[in-house]
Amino acid sequence: MDFTLTEDRAMLKDMVARFVADNYPLEKRHEIADSADGFSREMWSQFAELGLIGALFSEEDGGFGGAGFDISVLFEELGRGLVVEPFVASAVLAGSVISRLGDDEQKSTLADIIAGGRLAALAHGEPDSRYDVCAVKTTCSRSADGWTLNGNKAVVLNADTADLLVVTARSSGGEWDEDGVCAFLLPADADGVEIRGYPTIDGLRASEISLNDVKVPDSAVLGAEGKAYPAIEMAVARANVALCAESIGLMEICRDITLDYLKTRKQFGVPIGKFQALQHRMATVLTEIEQARSAVINAAGRLELDRIEREKAVSTAKTLCGQVGRLVAEEAIQMHGGIAMTWEYSLPHFAKRLIMIDHQFGDVDYHMARYIELSTAQAA
Amino acid sequence: MDLNYSDEELAFRDEVREFLDKELPKSLSDKVLTGKRLTRDDMQGWHDILNSRGWLADGWPVEYGGTGWNAVQKQIFEDESCAAGAPRIIPFGLKMLAPVLIKYGSDEQKDYYLPRILDGSDWWCQGYSEPGAGSDLASLKTRAVRDGDHYVVNGQKTWTTLGQYANKIFCLVRTSTEGKPQEGISFLLIDMDTPGITVRPIILLEGTHEVNEVFFDDVRVPVENRIGEENKGWTYAKYLLTHERTNIANVGANKVALAHLRHIAKLQTIRDKPLIEDPYFAQRLAQIEMDLDAMSTTNLRLLSSPDSVANAGPMSSMLKIKGTEIRQAINDLTRRALGPYAMPFVSEALDAGYNQEPIGPDYAAPVAAEYFNNRKITIYGGSNEIQRGIISKMMMGL
C-alpha cells in the first residue's frame, strides 16, 4: 500500500493547479460560462496542448494515462478552478465508450478528441430514466441499409457543441434490461437529430435531444449489437470518479474560503471563528472531507477490479461525496451568512456546483440503494 | 498510489496469521468473539504471549524492544489480531506511559520501567481525571508538596480504568498554583501499595466494574519518581494523549464488530425474511459499511502521511472522532437488530463458564451492555468536543 502520488501524477497535479490558478480566475470562468458555447475553445485547445485530455486515455488510445488515479488527480484540480470545459462529456463519457467498443475506424476519432479538435458527447440518459443506467427506451430498428433511431435524451452534457454523439438505443429486451442496449457513433448534425441546449444552475451546459427517424449506417454501431451496457456502465463509473474528485477540490475551496472568513469577519467585537458554535462545525467539515477523500481514493484505486468491487467502491464514493458535499456547501453558506447569498461573492458558485454534482449520474439515495443491491448480489 | 498490499506486506500478513493460529488460545478467542468478560489473567496471558514473540511494543523504537513496524504493518497486525479474536492489548503502560518515558524519562527510569512494562512486572493505570477536572484536565487539584526527598500527595483521581489490577499509577499532580493552571503540573510515577492510597470501585451504568476512584492521603512519593522537570507535566501529558495513534480509530475492531452485526442481521427475521433485507435496516448498515471503508483508508493515509508528525494532535483528533462515531453507530444498530431480545440481561451469562441455556439467541447477551458501555468512547481520552476544539485551534488557527 502506498498513498503517495507517482512522480508523473504529482507533476500533472502541479501543472493543472498552476495553469488554473494563473489562467482561470473566477471572473474569467463566469465570462466563459456565459458565452454561447458555455466553454472556451481557446482554453480547450490549451488544455489539450498541456496534455490534460490525453491524461484521461491509455497509451493504447493515444493518451498517456487513463487510470483511476489519473482521473482523480486531474479532476480535483479542475474542481478548484470551477473549470467548465467539456472534460467529462467528451473525454470521460463519450471517449470511454468509443475506446471500449469502437473498431479501428471509430477509434480513429480519439486522436482528434485528445487533440481537442473534435468534441463528443454521450447521449444516454432519458426523460424518465433518472439515474438508472440500464433504462433505455430510445429504439433502434434494423433496416436494409442500416439503423433508424427514435427517442429522447435528457440533460446531455455539452451536446449542443459536440461534433460527435454517442447515442444509446434499445434493439431488444425490456425497458430496464441490460441486454439489448446498443451504442451508435454519429455526427451531431445528422438528419433528424434535434438538440436544444440550455445552461444549468451551476454554470455548465446541457441539452435535450430528440431523435426523429435518425438514419445511421451499420458502421455507426459501436461494438456488438445489444451488448453496449457494460461499456456504458464503465464510462459512468469513470465519470463518477471524475465528479467525486472534482467535488473534493470544491470542498477544499469552500473550506478554505470559509476558514478565511471565520478569521476576518467580526461580530460582537471578535472574529466569528472565536465562537465554539462555529468552531466545532468547522472541525466536523474538516474531518468529513478527509473521509470523502478516502472514498475517492478507494474508488479510483478499485476502478480496474471486478465489476461488483468496482461498482461498490464507486457507489460508496458517490454517496459519501454527496453527503459530505452537501454538508460542506450548506455549512459554508450558513457560516458566512448573508454575503454567501450574493452572486458577487466567490463561495456560492463553488457551493452550487458541489450540490449539483449529486444530480449527475446518481445521487446519494440512488447510490445507497445500488450499493445495497450490489452487496446482496455479492453475498448470494 | 496503490491500494494493494505489496508482496512483503502479504508475507507479513501470512506471518501474523500463522502466529495467531498457533499462539492465540482458543479459549481466549472464544471469549473475545462471544463478548464474554476477560479476567486479569486473560489479559496478562495475551500480553505475555505477544512479548515472547517480540510483538508487544509496536509503537516503541526498536532499541527499546519495539517492532519497528510501519503504519501499514501495524494496521495489518491490528486487523488480523481483531479478526482472530485476540484481546485488546492493555494500553496504559505500553502505549501511554512508555512513549513519555522514552521521550522525557531519565536513563535510570527508562532502564528500570520499560523492561518491567514488557515482562508484565508492572501493570500501570492512569491518574489523570479528577471529580472536578474532566474535559478541563488542567484544573486538576491533587496536590504534591515537596518534603525533602519526597512529594507528599493528597487528593483524588477518578475513572481509573482497571486500577483494581494495577500495581503502579502515573499521575498528574499540582506542584504549583502560580501562573496558568497548565504551568503548575508535574508527572509522577507512584506505587499503588504506598501507604495512604485507597482504591474504590465505580460501577458503570451496565453494572460492570471497569473503573475506579483512587484516593491519596499523605502519600509519600520519592522525588526521583518524577518524570522530567517539576511543573512541566502538562507537556508530557499532552504528548501522551497524542502519541499513540495507531489504534485510535479502532479500525480493526470496528471491522469485526461490523461483521458480527451483518451475521446477526442475517439470522434475525421479519416475517421469515432476513432483517438484512429490510430496506431501512439495509440502508443503515450500508451507511456504516461505507463510512468504515473510507475510515480504513483515512486511518492509513493520515498515519503514513509525512505531515502526520507535525500535525499529530489534530490528526489523531480526527481519527478519534470518526472512529468512535462509527463504533457507536455499529453498537446502536446491533442493539436494534436484536429487537426485544436486547432487553434480557443476566450478568453472569457474560462470565466464562456460564452453562445455562441462553435467553433468546446466543449472541444476544452482551449486545445492549456493550452499547451502553461504549457510550464512554466519545467521552474519554478527551471528549469528541475537546477533539473538535483541538482541530479548530491547531489545524485551523481559530
Interface residues (C-beta under 8 A of the other chain):
Chain A: M1 D2 F3 T4 L5 T6 R9 F69 L259 L262 K263 G273 K274 Q276 L278 Q279 H280 M282 A283 T284 L286 T287 E290 Q291 A292 R293 S294 A295 I297 N298 A300 G301 R302 A313 T316 T319 L320 M368 A369 Y371 I372 S375 T376
Chain B: M1 D2 L3 N4 Y5 S6 E9 V72 E277 P279 A282 Q283 A286 Q287 E289 M290 D291 D293 A294 M295 S296 T297 T298 L300 R301 L302 S304 S305 S317 M318 I321 K322 E385 Q387 R388 G389 I391 S392 M395 M396 G397 L398
